[in-house]
Amino acid sequence: MAARRISSLLSRSLPLISSDGKKSYFGRRIYRYSTAAALEDPIKPPVTVEYDKLLINGRFVDAASGKTFKTLDPRTGEVIAHVAEGDAEDINRAVAAAREAFDVGPWPKMTAYERSKIMFRFADLVEKHNDEIAALESWDNGKPYEQSANIEIPKVVRIFRYYAGWADKIHGLTIPADGPHHVQTLHEPIGVAGQIVPWNFPLLLFAWKVGPALACGNTIVLKTAEQTPLSALLVSKLFHEAGLPPGVLNVVSGFGPTVGAALCSHMNVDKVAFTGSTETGKVIVELAAKSNLKPVTLELGGKSPFIVCEDADVDKAVELAHSALFFNQGQCCCAGSRTYVHEKVYDEFVEKAKARAMKRTVGDPFKSGTEQGPQIDAVQFKKILRYIRSGTESGANLEAGGDKLGTKGYYIQPTVFSNVKDDMLIAKEEIFGPVQSILKFKDLDEVIRRANNTQYGLAAGVFTQNLDTANTLMRALRAGTVWINCYDVFDAAIPFGGYKMSGNGREKGEYGLKNYLQVKAIVTTLKNPAWL
Ligand SMILES: NC(=O)c1ccc[n+]([C@@H]2O[C@H](COP(=O)([O-])OP(=O)(O)OC[C@H]3O[C@@H](n4cnc5c(N)ncnc54)[C@H](O)[C@@H]3O)[C@@H](O)[C@H]2O)c1
């Protein structure tokens, strides 16, 4: 769809939620958001759903059972589409297609350059259809359209170009060994990769998984999240238009305990890559171990610290900490969900963080200027509201927000708690919503100990102008990524993954290729000595 048409639809006048209401509550003044009249009349998304079946062996097909499930609009809870619901039988069909495309070919037998050309063509097609794909992503997920169109889909394009560039640069080594032997290694694709993605970044995580797997010559059966099945079907169609042979990329929509479990348990799947909760990650590893011991890479949950040191420029730190937490409705595995602030700047920081949250524009994702849309679904919505209640009940100060917005869909007020203690649930567990928890600290040793005192280790943020402080923290923090004076920098070349129970393996960058390669050692006897 033409970009012009989409932007004209988006500029329809619709008021955003204003945030200037105030109300006395338990003797304290807290801020309240005004009634969300604007949310009652959702903007019609500028896209239609064309693909709602399973994609197996290059064709869109119904589920073997004929069943479908509903995918819902998070703005209203209304049905967007009925999508074919796969189960174990469909996984069998998809794995058979992927197996054939791997064992017989053509994918791993094509030259790397031919594979890379198809991936580059696909990236061009995604770029061409950017606005249409972004609209579908935002409709199914609830994230602001401008975020999808200007950040996420361009990043999908970048990831595919990055890995297309790697396809013909993957090679092994020659190794000097004792004795009369010529030793070399081949870096070979693993085979059929099972990939399971969550709903918070449906296409970006599709790209993180599909890009490196295809560059290395693997074939794929991918399971989308049941909340967001649509965008992967659309782009997979484009991949076939770009020349991807049938069977190389199969997409099976459906639920975790059926489709997901069948994929992880399948004896003909050679590897599983999973992104989702730590709880489900444990199930995945167990299913893989109990079947054929396939290797598993995991990108799981987090409770990442964002540390504001005493020398920080408070205004900049407030803005960065705000986006570190609230980006994508707070639904980020690496959200900076424990904001540690030095006592010298704490009071000023809390006041400004509250004011910033109050200014956050919550509204229809298709309205230009919206920073925050609805949460993904009723389950997450209720869970977040329970955490907010728990924060208040455990004695944290509710500085802003604290409630839902509107009567339709899953909108939640940007919420800020101060005076949060490490042992409160809101400081320990992953909320996955727009709830900022601010904690006070006195010195570096203390904040290092507290920041590391978690089962997670996905990411950390540090805000300081002092080089020694930055150097100390970047080494002491036990996390897969440490962002210094920045946050959420997701370049295609930068590896991403977790320490501890945030997962294992790294996605993106050169490291991401390792998940999809195995090493074969070739040893050839030489005449002794070889040069005679
Ligand atoms: N580390 C990362 O890169 C990263 C990125 C995004 C999200 N996450 C994490 O994902 C979680 C939110 O996503 P969610 O609620 O959809 O997680 P989830 O674990 O419930 O679901 C993720 C995916 O796993 C599937 N699944 C569920 N049960 C399964 C089973 N028994 N067998 C196989 N597959 C199964 C789901 O259908 C979905 O596709 C958060 O904890 C978040 O931190 C991590």
The ligand as an ORCA input file, in Angstrom:
! r2SCAN-3c Opt
* xyz 0 1
  N      15.497    -12.478     25.635
  C      14.806    -12.079     24.593
  O      15.358    -11.823     23.531
  C      13.321    -11.931     24.691
  C      12.659    -11.242     23.697
  C      11.281    -11.116     23.774
  C      10.586    -11.689     24.830
  N      11.245    -12.354     25.790
  C      10.519    -12.926     26.928
  O       9.300    -13.507     26.472
  C       8.310    -13.390     27.481
  C       7.018    -12.836     26.926
  O       6.558    -13.616     25.917
  P       5.404    -14.718     26.113
  O       4.521    -14.373     27.243
  O       4.768    -14.940     24.799
  O       6.288    -15.974     26.510
  P       5.883    -17.469     26.387
  O       7.069    -18.206     26.856
  O       4.588    -17.770     27.012
  O       5.648    -17.696     24.813
  C       6.672    -17.532     23.866
  C       6.437    -18.522     22.738
  O       6.548    -19.834     23.255
  C       5.404    -20.604     22.893
  N       5.161    -21.619     23.917
  C       4.439    -21.490     25.050
  N       4.410    -22.678     25.714
  C       5.126    -23.568     24.978
  C       5.464    -24.941     25.132
  N       5.050    -25.672     26.165
  N       6.228    -25.526     24.190
  C       6.680    -24.812     23.129
  N       6.362    -23.511     22.916
  C       5.620    -22.884     23.841
  C       4.308    -19.573     22.750
  O       3.241    -20.073     21.988
  C       5.049    -18.432     22.095
  O       5.185    -18.647     20.709
  C       8.885    -12.479     28.520
  O       9.302    -13.221     29.638
  C      10.094    -11.848     27.832
  O      11.101    -11.419     28.665
  C      12.600    -12.492     25.735
*
